[in-house]
Amino acid sequence: MTDTPEPLLKARFRGFLPVVVDIETGGFNAHTDAVLEIAASLLTMDSDGTLTVGDTISYNVDPFEGANLEPAALEFTGIDPDSPLRDAVPEAIALGELFGVVRKAVRDHGCNRAILVGHNAHFDAGFLNAASLRCDIKRNPFHPFSHFDTATLAGLAVGHTVLAQACKRAGIAFDNREAHSAAYDAEKTAELFCYIVNRWQHLGGWNWQNLTGDSDDR
């Protein structure tokens, strides 16, 4: 009898480590509008191959010099960039520390690199990549163009693309009063991603018996 392979996070996603990212901004243009909050939720895997939410790290971010701040965006998020209670840090510090945590997680799981998970992931990835370029960060740990989008996955899995409604349909508690905080949205997106991945496994769509060990980074 062949032993069941030990569940390893790197084997589940072809050498990629999923990291859930949420960014709150001062608008929709990644090149001109400010990053105001950024959060990342790490994921872990149980011995039976069940994906679970780990730690979340978050930062309030000072708008970069010359950044645009759309009043409608600030009203939507409820963020006051001038509040002394924000304890905000420059983009370079926030990204440097966050990337350091992600790189360590990639190494700890034996993965090749991180892959961004987000709700409407191209939005968050666009702001993350633009900020990395502004800060002249050479070692962005995330894949440059591939992402996991929970809006798309939720549309398939639960029939809704709005984060709050998708969470409710998945049985995940969601407080609209806490929404549009990067940390809260990252954690709820992480819970939703885990729900979809684990549900797919339980339905027989993927399991450790199908493990091929193919983890080439292409």
Helices and strands as residue ranges (DSSP letters): H 9-12, E 16-25, E 35-45, E 51-60, H 71-77, G 84-86, H 91-108, E 113-118, H 121-134, E 142-149, H 150-157, H 163-169, H 182-202, G 208-210
